[in-house]
Amino acid sequence: MLDQLRHKTKTIGLKQTIRLVESDGADCVYVAQDADERVVGKLRELCAVKGVEVIPAESMKMLGKACGIDVGAAVAAVHKP
């Protein structure tokens, strides 16, 4: 599943992902299971309202690695084609 992040246009980080979902530009959103729910809760609600699929990622470390960065990431989004 995380392989999709390596080969498609993506956005990494909470603020940028929220902006992308709000503008109806997100195909799907990955949320790390170990991310603080107080941080990602608003994004989950927004995705539910906008009809964007939320895909759980095992950890922030694995999500960051899948995105090609050296630090963990709480969320990432794949852009619509």
ABEGO torsion letter per residue (X at the ends): XAAAAAABBBBBEAAAAAAAAAAGABABBBBBAABBAAAAAAAAAAAAAAGBBBBBBABAAAAAAAAGBABBBABBBBBBX
